[in-house]
Amino acid sequence: MKTVNIHEAKTHLSRLVEEAAKGEAFVIAKAGKPMVKVVPLEEAPKKKRRAGFLKGYASVPDDFDTMFAKEIEEMFYGK
C-alpha cells in the first residue's frame, strides 16, 4: 500500500481519489507518521423490486382514459 504525505495528497487529491476508487487504497502520513487510510467505498447492493406487491390495494377504473373529459372540455371551451 502506498503512503503519501499531506502536502502531496493535497496537491494530487483528484488523482489519488480516482486511484482509490479503482481499488488502490493509500495512507496519508504527517511527518512520516501514518494518519489516515483512504479506501474505496463498497456499493450497497440494490434491492430487487417486486412486481405486483401492491396488487389488490388499488384499482384503475375502466374509464380511466376518458375520466373527467366532459369537465375538462368545459374548462377549455365553456358550456
C-alpha positions as CSV (number, residue, x, y, z in Angstrom):
1,M,0.0,0.0,0.0
2,K,1.3,3.4,-1.0
3,T,2.0,6.1,1.6
4,V,1.8,9.8,0.7
5,N,2.5,12.9,2.8
6,I,-0.2,15.5,3.4
7,H,1.3,18.1,1.0
8,E,1.5,15.5,-1.8
9,A,-2.1,14.4,-1.0
10,K,-3.4,18.0,-1.2
11,T,-1.5,18.6,-4.5
12,H,-2.7,15.4,-6.1
13,L,-6.0,14.7,-4.4
14,S,-8.1,14.2,-7.5
15,R,-5.7,11.6,-8.9
16,L,-5.3,9.8,-5.6
17,V,-9.1,9.6,-5.1
18,E,-9.6,8.2,-8.6
19,E,-6.9,5.6,-7.9
20,A,-8.6,4.7,-4.5
21,A,-12.0,4.4,-6.2
22,K,-10.4,1.8,-8.6
23,G,-9.3,-0.2,-5.6
24,E,-5.8,1.2,-4.9
25,A,-6.0,2.2,-1.2
26,F,-3.4,4.5,0.2
27,V,-2.2,6.0,3.5
28,I,-1.8,9.8,4.2
29,A,1.0,10.5,6.6
30,K,2.1,13.6,8.5
31,A,5.8,13.9,9.2
32,G,6.2,10.2,8.3
33,K,3.5,9.1,10.8
34,P,0.5,7.4,9.2
35,M,-2.7,9.4,9.9
36,V,-5.5,8.0,7.7
37,K,-6.2,5.2,5.3
38,V,-8.2,6.0,2.1
39,V,-10.1,3.1,0.7
40,P,-12.9,2.8,-1.9
41,L,-16.5,2.6,-0.7
42,E,-18.4,-0.6,-1.2
43,E,-21.6,0.0,-3.1
44,A,-24.7,-1.2,-1.2
45,P,-26.4,-4.0,-3.0
46,K,-29.5,-2.8,-4.8
47,K,-32.8,-4.2,-3.6
48,K,-34.8,-6.2,-6.1
49,R,-38.1,-4.6,-7.0
50,R,-41.0,-7.0,-6.7
51,A,-43.7,-6.5,-9.4
52,G,-47.2,-6.6,-8.1
53,F,-46.5,-6.3,-4.4
54,L,-49.4,-3.8,-4.1
55,K,-51.9,-5.9,-6.0
56,G,-55.3,-5.6,-4.6
57,Y,-54.6,-2.3,-2.8
58,A,-55.6,0.0,-5.7
59,S,-57.6,-0.3,-8.8
60,V,-57.8,1.5,-12.1
61,P,-61.3,2.4,-13.3
62,D,-62.3,1.1,-16.8
63,D,-62.9,4.7,-18.0
64,F,-59.5,6.0,-16.7
65,D,-58.5,7.3,-20.1
66,T,-61.7,9.3,-20.5
67,M,-62.3,10.4,-16.9
68,F,-63.5,14.0,-16.5
69,A,-63.3,14.5,-20.3
70,K,-66.5,16.5,-20.2
71,E,-65.4,18.7,-17.3
72,I,-62.0,19.4,-19.0
73,E,-63.7,20.2,-22.3
74,E,-66.0,22.6,-20.5
75,M,-62.9,24.3,-18.8
76,F,-61.4,24.9,-22.2
77,Y,-64.4,25.7,-24.4
78,G,-67.1,26.6,-21.9
79,K,-70.6,25.2,-21.8
